[in-house]
Amino acid sequence: MSQNDLFKKVIAHSKEYGFIFQSSEIYDGLSAVYDYGQFGVELKKNLIKYWWDAVVYLNENVVGLDSAIFMHPKVWEASGHVSAFNDPLIDNKDSQKRYRADVLIEEYIEKQEAKINKEIEKASKKFGDSFDEEKFRTTNQRVINTQEKIENIRQRYVDALNRDDLAEIKKIIIDCDISDPVSGSKNWTDVRKFNLMFDTRLGSLSEEANKIYLRPETAQGIFLNFLNVQKSGRMKIPFGIAQTGKAFRNEIVARQFIFRMREFEQLEMEFFIRPGEEKEWFEHWKNSRMDWFKALGLEDSKLRFHDHDKLAHYAEAATDIEFEFPFGFKEVEGIHSRTDFDLGQHQKFCGKKLQYFDPDLNKSYVPYVIETSLGLDRLFLMILSASYCEEKNEKEDGKIEERVVLRIPDFLAPVKLAVLPLVKKDGLPDIARKIRDELKFTFNCHYEEKDSIGRRYRRQDAIGTPFCITVDHQTSQDETVTIRYRDNMVQERVPVNKLREIAEEKVSMKKILEKLNK
């Protein structure tokens, strides 16, 4: 299955099985806005809990916050979003399509890197075990020429972004012979800035003074409450403040399903530290966050760090944790060393001191900050992409049986177990419902009696349910049931009174958190 086909199937599966729906679909939808269905919302809640428990509960010096979406408009002047939160916009005159100019250039660079990887793959097959990739990269002329082209374009691109040189960005697009992905046209407009913030009005009047913004990130609410949390919680530096919540960006091009949306959810933590300790803490949180991803059981080759070519106006250092989606490696989480920019700016704009008195140093200072910023919707898409699997299994009679299964990590699964009566008679539904009612206080359980048992197994596989409990006629005789495991379809007979213990062992988040805590 090609990666493009895989992505299309993940999207279709998401709707068919109640994970994600197009927002306002009965009115033909709203671009880049989505609703989470009955199983999607459960998976989201589990992902948030996994993040919150690992970041807040495992760290005694990290606490939570829930700040407002609406904030004073000066917040965004101080943060630089009013003047600097822009993307470079370019239109194609023939197709009338709109693009981010920086993304066009980055995709061109990715294509050049793909050419190098193809050359390496061909050589590796040709020379087998004797192939030396490092030597090939430094001696093959095609690879050398392509790499030099990449470095030249990347340097021009970074320099242009740092200088805010929009004319140079367009020239790079022209020099690279980049065409419109839709029409193939190279008839481009000039590059111009596009501010990503949504604005609205507060109150019943329409004067300029009432103009406010939907927050484009959740971080600023944390900075505004730095002293409130520190003083009320008697927090001592280093300490962190974590928050989950909605953010809004008027993206130029919102695409790739829920990867880039105009309304999205962030899981962010700001960690306040002494100036001079930023390198140590940056490395700590960088490695800690990668460990968190690896604990999900993902292949190491699917995850990587990517250092930023161009730093944001607030950052001293920045790296992304990227996952290999069906459309390539893309950012899921960013780790940023924000220095004292944010607190310093708010201190300047509000006229109040936002400093911490350090009793160990006997002096006051504006703390530095290490930020971890995770996109919940991207994390959700990562789990779906990594979990989706199509299988063909040979049955005892020689027939080939096909199934689609979501191998979601058990502790994240939307439904932890399904209780299924074998038939809808002989009192089996009553027994099954009683079992479900006893377990529902501990797990999200699903009861289903419609269709054959095989069809019901397939539906549970498709939503990622780790266990199916089948109640049959033997259950009424010896109080045992059949438990069927999603991943290998193995079935075993177990006592009803052991179900909670068996399920807890498999789906508990505790074991994962204990590993992270070592």
Number of C-alpha atoms within 10 A of each C-alpha: 6 7 12 10 11 18 20 14 13 21 20 14 19 21 15 13 17 16 23 22 20 18 16 13 11 7 7 9 13 11 15 21 18 20 16 18 17 13 18 22 16 18 23 20 12 17 21 18 14 18 20 20 15 19 25 18 14 14 13 10 16 19 20 17 15 13 17 12 16 13 16 11 17 14 23 21 15 21 21 15 18 17 11 16 18 15 19 21 21 24 19 20 14 13 16 11 14 16 21 19 21 21 14 17 20 14 12 19 20 15 13 17 15 12 16 18 14 13 15 20 12 11 15 16 10 11 10 10 8 8 14 13 13 9 9 16 17 11 11 12 11 13 21 15 11 16 19 12 15 18 12 11 20 17 13 16 24 17 16 18 18 13 10 13 14 19 12 17 25 23 15 20 20 14 10 14 10 18 17 20 12 9 12 12 14 17 14 20 13 15 22 18 15 17 18 19 23 15 13 13 14 14 9 7 10 11 10 8 10 14 15 20 20 18 24 22 21 25 25 21 19 22 20 18 14 20 17 12 18 17 11 8 10 10 15 16 17 16 17 27 25 24 21 23 18 17 19 20 20 17 21 17 17 17 13 15 20 22 21 18 23 22 17 22 18 22 22 27 28 25 24 27 21 18 14 11 12 20 13 9 19 23 14 12 17 22 13 14 22 17 13 18 18 14 14 15 11 16 11 10 8 14 20 16 17 15 14 14 14 15 16 15 14 15 18 16 19 22 20 22 21 19 25 17 22 19 11 12 16 19 22 22 26 22 26 25 24 24 24 21 20 23 24 18 17 22 17 13 14 12 9 9 14 21 16 19 14 14 10 6 7 7 10 12 14 21 25 23 30 29 25 25 23 23 19 25 21 24 22 17 21 19 21 23 20 20 16 20 15 12 10 11 11 10 9 7 6 8 10 11 10 12 14 18 21 25 21 24 18 21 23 25 24 27 21 25 30 24 25 27 25 21 18 13 10 11 13 22 21 14 19 24 18 12 19 21 13 12 17 13 9 12 18 15 21 19 18 16 16 13 11 10 16 9 11 17 22 17 16 24 23 22 25 28 29 28 27 26 28 23 26 22 17 12 19 14 8 10 15 20 26 21 24 20 18 23 15 7 14 10 16 11 13 16 13 17 12 10 18 13 9 12 18 15 13 15 20 15 17 14 13 16 17 11 11 16 10 5
